[in-house]
Amino acid sequence: MFKLYPLKLYFKHKSTYIPLSVALFLNLCIWAWLIFNIGFSTESVFLHYNILFGVDLTGSAYKVYALPGLGLFLILFNAAIGWVMYEKDEFVAQAGNVLSCIVHIFLFVATSILVFLNV
């Protein structure tokens, strides 16, 4: 029979709640930074920058929110998979949580480029 690790105990481990808290904090910072600097306007904004050609993709302002949305999905997915796998293999759960933290660092850098292009 398949048995899940208790959720309350899963979040008590430092190897679980520290990377998840950092990733959630970075995700919250990304949302706030985009909302305060770009907002929900109907104007066209720069969505992608290429070193060789400059700005090569523009679109509606709501499309910049795909980055933090994808990040939030990644946090939830990795936390859920980690919770399911924690009883059998703690390393897989820890690696997934640390991976979502690392990905959020890159998402923060990508967001900073988007904000500086559009402000």
N, C-alpha and C positions, 0 to 999 in steps of 0.2 A: 504494500500500500504506500502511496506517495504521501509524505508528511512534510509540511512547510515549517521552516524555522519560525519561532515566534517573532512577530514584527517588532514588538517592543524591545526584545533582546537584540535584534538585528541593528537597531538604531542606537543601542547603548555602546557598541564597539567603536573605539576611536578611529579605527581603519575604515569605518563606514560613515560616521557622521561628519568627520573633518573634511574629506574630499567633497562630499555632497553639499556641505554648508558653503564651502568655497565656490563650488560650481553654481549653486543657487544664488549666492551673493553676486558673482560676476554676471549671471543672467539678469538679475534685477538691475544691476548697474547698466547693462547694455540696453534694457528696455527704457530705463529712465533717461539715459543719454540720447537715445533716438527720439523719444517723445519730446524732450525739452528743446532739442536742436532742429529736428526736422518736422515733427508734429504730424498732423493728419491732413495736410493740405492736398489739394487736387492738382497742384502744379507738378511738372515733370522734374525729376531729380536724377542725379548721376547714380547709377547702380553698380558700375564696374569700371575699373581703371586698369589699363594695360601700360606697362613701361614703354613699350615700343610705339604704340599708337595713341596713347592718352585715353581719354574717356571713350569707351566703345559700346556702352549700353546705358540707355536712359529709360525711365519709365515712371509710373505713378509712385507717389510717396509711400503708399501702403506696402509696396513690395520690399522696402528695406526691413520690414518687420518679419520677413521670412527667416533671417538669421537668428534672432532670439527665439523665434517659435521653434525652429529646428533644434536649437540648443536645449530648450525646455523639454521637447520630446525626447531628446537624447538622455537627459538627466532621468526622466521618468522611466524610460526603457531600461537603462543600465541599472537603476535602483531596483526595478522589478526583477530583472534577470538575476541580479546579485542576491536578492532575497530568496528567490527560488533555488539558486545554486549554493547558498551559504552552508547548508547542512552537509552537502557532499564535498564541496571544495571551496574553502574560504578564499584562496588566492584568486580564483576567477571573479568572485564578487568584489574583492579589493581592487583588482586590476581594472574592472569595468568602471568603478567609481573614480579611480585615479585618472582613467582615460577620459571620462567626461569632464574632469577638472582641466586636463591639458587641452582638450578641444575648446573649452570655454576661454582659455587664454588666447588661442588663435582667433576665436570669434570676437574677442574684445579688440584685438589688433585690427581685424577686418572692419569692425564697427568704427574704430577711430579713423580709418582711412575714408570710410563713407561719410562720416560727419565732417571731416576736414575738407573733403571734396565739395560738399554741399553748403558749407557755411561761409 
